[in-house]
């Protein structure tokens, strides 16, 4: 299922606010202007692929979550015998 730019922007804004991250911090980290970030959050524009990857890292999530609203969770179990 493909999300609309507005849905992606809503997830970006929600995560940014939950983590208490300022738009100016993200803009500096990505090397983009504040206007670009406003447009992403409002769903009026979409981040480039490389910015989407960096944005997911900054927000502590996956690109998949930003794009689709869900993420895969991997569980690794180790069995060690002594």
C-alpha positions as CSV (number, residue, x, y, z in Angstrom):
1,X,0.0,0.0,0.0
2,X,1.4,3.3,-1.1
3,X,1.1,6.4,1.2
4,X,0.3,9.8,0.0
5,X,2.8,12.7,0.5
6,X,0.5,14.1,3.2
7,X,0.6,10.8,5.2
8,X,4.4,10.6,4.9
9,X,4.6,14.2,6.1
10,X,2.3,13.5,9.0
11,X,4.6,10.6,10.1
12,X,7.7,12.8,9.8
13,X,6.1,15.6,11.9
14,X,4.7,13.2,14.5
15,X,8.1,11.5,15.1
16,X,10.0,14.8,15.1
17,X,7.6,16.2,17.7
18,X,7.7,13.0,19.8
19,X,11.5,13.1,19.9
20,X,11.5,16.9,20.5
21,X,13.7,17.6,17.5
22,X,13.6,21.1,16.0
23,X,13.2,21.6,12.3
24,X,16.3,23.8,12.3
25,X,18.4,20.8,13.6
26,X,17.1,18.5,10.8
27,X,17.6,21.2,8.2
28,X,21.2,21.6,9.3
29,X,21.9,17.9,9.3
30,X,20.4,17.4,5.9
31,X,21.7,20.6,4.3
32,X,18.3,21.8,3.3
33,X,16.3,24.9,4.0
34,X,13.5,25.1,6.5
35,X,11.0,25.8,3.7
36,X,11.7,22.3,2.3
37,X,11.0,20.7,5.6
38,X,7.8,22.5,6.1
39,X,6.7,21.3,2.7
40,X,7.6,17.7,3.5
41,X,5.6,17.8,6.7
42,X,2.6,19.4,5.0
43,X,2.7,16.8,2.2
44,X,3.3,19.5,-0.4
45,X,6.7,18.1,-1.5
46,X,8.6,14.9,-1.0
47,X,12.2,14.4,0.2
48,X,14.8,13.1,-2.2
49,X,15.8,9.5,-1.6
50,X,19.1,10.3,0.1
51,X,17.4,12.8,2.4
52,X,14.7,10.3,3.3
53,X,17.4,7.8,4.4
54,X,19.1,10.4,6.6
55,X,15.8,11.7,7.9
56,X,14.9,8.1,9.1
57,X,18.2,7.9,10.9
58,X,17.7,11.2,12.6
59,X,14.2,10.3,13.7
60,X,15.3,6.8,14.8
61,X,13.0,4.9,12.4
62,X,13.1,3.1,9.1
63,X,12.4,4.5,5.6
64,X,9.8,1.8,5.4
65,X,7.9,3.3,8.3
66,X,8.1,6.8,6.9
67,X,6.8,5.6,3.5
68,X,4.3,2.9,4.6
69,X,3.5,3.5,8.2
70,X,4.8,0.1,9.3
71,X,8.2,-1.5,9.9
72,X,9.4,-5.0,10.0
73,X,10.8,-6.1,13.3
74,X,13.6,-8.6,13.3
75,X,14.2,-10.7,16.4
76,X,17.5,-12.5,16.7
77,X,17.7,-15.3,19.2
78,X,21.0,-17.0,20.3
79,X,21.2,-20.4,21.9
80,X,24.4,-20.9,23.8
81,X,25.2,-24.1,25.6
82,X,27.9,-24.0,28.3
